Amino acid sequence: MVTTALRERMRAILRTRNYSPRTIETYTTAVARFARHFGRSPDLLGCQEIGEYQLWLREEQHVSASLH
């Protein structure tokens, strides 16, 4: 995975909040997949795309919501 300034900033924020290395990797991978789905940087995506992506995950990828 290519390290970009945005990804490094996200990792730094998560580290300052004491997230585990595994959680940081999981979160950054999820954001990268989201961005790749739209072919744009995540800083160019918003609420509309989040909703569309969630719908795609549910209907096309059969991913269910996690209830914790």
N, C-alpha and C positions, 0 to 999 in steps of 0.2 A: 504494500500500500504506500503510495507516495505521500510524503509528509509535506503539507502545505502550511502556510502561516496560520490559516484559520483552524486547521486541525491541531496544530501545536498550541494555539491559544485555548482551544477547547480542553485539551489534555491538561494544560496548566491550571485552568479553573477547576477541573475535576480533582486534580491533585491537591489544590489548596483546600478543597472541601473534604479531604481524606477519603476519597473513593479508592477502592482497591485497584491494583493494576489490571486485574481481570475485568472489572466493571468498566474501567476506562476504555479498554480494548473493545469490549462489547458495544459500548455507546458510540465510539468513533466508527466502528464497522457499520452499525445501524445507520448512522448519518451518511456514511459513504454510499451505502446501498440506496438510500433515499435519493441522494443527489444523482447517482448513476442512472436511476430509473427515469429521471427527467432530463438527463444530459446537461445539467447546469450545476453551478456551485450552490451549496446549500444556503449561502448568504443571499442568493437571488430568489429563493423559494419562500413561500409564506403559508398562511392558513389554508388557502384554497388548495395548494398542492399537498399539504399534509392530509387533508380530507380525502382527496383523490387517491393518494397513496394508501391510506388506510382501507379505503373501499377496494382497491386493487388487491391488497394483501388478503382481505377477507374473501372476496369473490373469486379471484383468479388463483391465488396461492393457497387458499383454504387455511389461512392462519387465523386462529381464534384469539380473542382478547384474553390476556392473563389477568385473573382476578386475585389480588393479594390482599 
